[in-house]
Amino acid sequence: MIRLHNRRVFLLFIGLSAVLFGGCRQLVNDVLPKSIAPEVVQQARKPGSWYSHLPERDPHFCLRTETSLKWHDPKLKLGYWKGLHPESPHRVLMEAKGDTLIVHRHYVWDGCTVGETKMRDLLATLRHDALYHALKEGADFSRRQVDLAFWRDQERADVGFAWLNYLCVRLFGGFYNRSQGEKTMLIEPTPKEDTL
């Protein structure tokens, strides 16, 4: 019998099995509850932190950016668009300019899908969640390139088993990326000439 040395590998295996056989997000959340590491919560409380922890919100979406974050990645081809808040269309949640993504202040995300979200997971999960959100709402780029960017982000953060996390999002990310019918962001194309 193979001995598992990494709890996250075991949790991912259980989570993937639940998605495969149960086919729904709630089952995964019930079987493998998500959590936020204490150091993530402590860092969020420090003055000037780039993110905050919102435990009073839905426990699965309790991290929020407190500043805008920008990624330039020549391997991404995201197109040109803005993601607008559906109830306040003047509020831009994120925007893409070719190979650059900007996630604006007060964007809410949920960290790791399975298990505990640690400091090293924050940026990778933020970018991955934001791009999946845009895909779900109709942005025109491929899920594959988003998952590859997630892998690169995790390897840069020295996340053990980044390849396994990549495999998981490739195999099961589509379950989480299905539209639920309610618009949570409006995608508005923008001209290429706009500058960042």
C-alpha positions as CSV (number, residue, x, y, z in Angstrom):
1,M,0.0,0.0,0.0
2,I,1.3,3.5,-0.9
3,R,1.8,5.6,2.1
4,L,0.6,9.2,1.7
5,H,3.1,11.7,3.1
6,N,1.2,14.8,2.1
7,R,-2.2,15.6,3.6
8,R,-3.1,17.9,0.7
9,V,-2.6,15.0,-1.8
10,F,-5.0,12.9,0.2
11,L,-7.6,15.7,0.5
12,L,-7.4,16.4,-3.3
13,F,-7.9,12.7,-4.0
14,I,-11.0,12.6,-1.7
15,G,-12.3,15.9,-3.2
16,L,-11.8,14.7,-6.8
17,S,-13.6,11.5,-6.0
18,A,-16.5,13.4,-4.5
19,V,-16.7,15.6,-7.6
20,L,-16.4,12.6,-10.0
21,F,-19.0,10.5,-8.2
22,G,-21.2,13.3,-6.7
23,G,-20.9,15.9,-9.5
24,C,-21.6,18.9,-7.3
25,R,-19.7,21.5,-5.4
26,Q,-21.8,21.2,-2.2
27,L,-20.7,17.5,-1.9
28,V,-17.1,18.5,-2.0
29,N,-17.6,21.3,0.6
30,D,-19.5,18.9,2.9
31,V,-16.9,16.1,2.6
32,L,-13.8,18.3,2.6
33,P,-14.5,21.6,4.2
34,K,-12.4,24.5,3.2
35,S,-10.4,26.5,5.7
36,I,-8.1,29.5,5.9
37,A,-4.8,29.1,7.6
38,P,-4.3,31.1,10.8
39,E,-1.3,33.0,9.3
40,V,-3.4,34.1,6.4
41,V,-6.0,35.6,8.8
42,Q,-3.2,37.2,10.9
43,Q,-1.6,38.8,7.8
44,A,-5.0,40.1,6.7
45,R,-5.4,42.0,10.0
46,K,-2.1,43.9,9.6
47,P,-2.3,47.5,8.4
48,G,-1.6,47.8,4.7
49,S,-2.3,44.2,3.8
50,W,-3.2,43.7,0.2
51,Y,-6.1,41.5,1.1
52,S,-8.7,41.1,3.9
53,H,-10.4,38.2,5.5
54,L,-14.2,38.4,5.8
55,P,-15.4,35.6,8.0
56,E,-18.9,37.2,8.2
57,R,-19.4,36.5,4.5
58,D,-20.2,33.1,2.9
59,P,-17.4,31.0,4.4
60,H,-16.4,29.7,0.9
61,F,-15.8,33.2,-0.4
62,C,-14.1,35.1,2.4
63,L,-11.0,36.8,0.9
64,R,-11.1,40.2,-0.7
65,T,-8.4,42.3,-2.4
66,E,-7.7,45.7,-0.8
67,T,-5.6,46.9,-3.7
68,S,-5.5,46.3,-7.4
69,L,-3.2,43.5,-8.6
70,K,-1.6,43.2,-12.0
71,W,-0.2,40.1,-13.8
72,H,1.7,40.3,-17.0
73,D,2.1,36.8,-18.5
74,P,3.3,36.5,-22.2
75,K,1.9,32.9,-22.2
76,L,-1.7,34.1,-21.7
77,K,-3.8,35.4,-24.5
78,L,-6.8,36.8,-22.7
79,G,-8.2,39.2,-25.2
80,Y,-9.4,42.8,-24.4
81,W,-12.3,43.2,-22.0
82,K,-13.6,44.5,-18.7
83,G,-15.5,42.5,-16.1
84,L,-18.2,44.8,-14.6
85,H,-20.2,44.3,-11.4
86,P,-23.7,43.3,-12.6
87,E,-25.5,45.6,-10.1
88,S,-23.1,48.5,-10.5
89,P,-21.9,48.4,-14.1
90,H,-19.6,51.4,-13.5
91,R,-17.6,49.3,-11.0
92,V,-14.8,47.3,-12.8
93,L,-14.0,44.0,-11.1
94,M,-11.2,43.0,-13.4
95,E,-9.8,43.8,-16.9
96,A,-7.7,42.1,-19.5
97,K,-5.4,43.6,-22.1
98,G,-3.9,40.8,-24.2
99,D,-1.4,39.1,-21.9
100,T,-2.1,41.3,-18.8
101,L,-4.8,40.8,-16.1
102,I,-5.7,43.4,-13.5
103,V,-7.9,42.4,-10.6
104,H,-9.3,45.5,-8.9
105,R,-9.8,46.4,-5.3
106,H,-12.6,44.6,-3.4
107,Y,-12.7,41.5,-5.7
108,V,-13.8,38.5,-3.5
109,W,-12.4,35.0,-4.0
110,D,-12.3,31.7,-2.1
111,G,-8.7,30.5,-2.0
112,C,-8.1,26.8,-2.4
113,T,-11.0,24.7,-3.6
114,V,-10.1,21.8,-1.2
115,G,-8.4,21.9,2.1
116,E,-6.5,24.8,3.8
117,T,-5.6,28.0,2.0
118,K,-2.0,29.0,3.0
119,M,-0.1,32.2,2.3
120,R,1.7,30.6,-0.6
121,D,-1.7,29.9,-2.2
122,L,-3.2,33.4,-2.2
123,L,-1.9,34.9,-5.5
124,A,-2.2,31.7,-7.5
125,T,-5.8,31.0,-6.4
126,L,-6.8,34.7,-6.9
127,R,-5.7,34.8,-10.5
128,H,-7.1,31.3,-11.2
129,D,-10.5,32.1,-9.6
130,A,-10.7,35.5,-11.3
131,L,-10.0,34.0,-14.8
132,Y,-12.4,31.1,-14.2
133,H,-15.0,33.7,-13.2
134,A,-14.5,35.6,-16.4
135,L,-14.7,32.4,-18.5
136,K,-17.9,31.4,-16.8
137,E,-19.4,34.8,-17.7
138,G,-18.4,34.6,-21.3
139,A,-14.8,35.9,-21.8
140,D,-13.2,34.4,-24.8
141,F,-10.0,32.5,-23.9
142,S,-9.2,28.9,-23.1
143,R,-9.5,27.2,-19.7
144,R,-6.4,25.3,-20.6
145,Q,-4.2,28.4,-20.6
146,V,-5.7,29.5,-17.3
147,D,-4.9,26.1,-15.7
148,L,-1.3,26.2,-17.0
149,A,-0.9,29.7,-15.6
150,F,-2.1,28.3,-12.2
151,W,0.5,25.6,-12.4
152,R,3.2,28.2,-13.2
153,D,2.0,30.3,-10.3
154,Q,2.1,27.4,-7.9
155,E,5.6,26.3,-9.0
156,R,6.8,29.9,-8.4
157,A,5.3,29.8,-4.9
158,D,7.0,26.4,-4.3
159,V,3.8,24.6,-3.7
160,G,4.4,20.9,-3.4
161,F,2.5,18.7,-5.8
162,A,1.8,21.6,-8.1
163,W,1.5,19.1,-10.9
164,L,-1.3,17.3,-9.1
165,N,-3.2,20.5,-8.5
166,Y,-2.8,21.2,-12.2
167,L,-4.1,17.8,-13.1
168,C,-7.1,18.3,-10.7
169,V,-8.1,21.6,-12.3
170,R,-7.7,20.2,-15.8
171,L,-9.9,17.2,-15.0
172,F,-12.5,18.8,-12.8
173,G,-12.3,22.5,-13.2
174,G,-15.2,22.4,-15.7
175,F,-17.6,21.3,-12.9
176,Y,-16.8,24.5,-11.1
177,N,-16.9,26.7,-14.1
178,R,-20.5,26.0,-15.2
179,S,-22.8,29.0,-15.2
180,Q,-25.4,28.8,-12.5
181,G,-27.8,31.0,-14.4
182,E,-27.2,34.2,-12.3
183,K,-24.9,36.7,-13.8
184,T,-22.1,37.6,-11.4
185,M,-20.1,39.7,-13.8
186,L,-20.7,41.4,-17.1
187,I,-18.0,41.0,-19.8
188,E,-17.6,44.1,-21.9
189,P,-15.2,44.1,-24.8
190,T,-12.7,47.0,-25.0
191,P,-10.6,48.3,-27.8
192,K,-7.0,47.1,-28.1
193,E,-5.8,50.7,-28.1
194,D,-6.8,51.3,-24.4
195,T,-3.7,51.5,-22.2
196,L,-3.3,50.0,-18.8
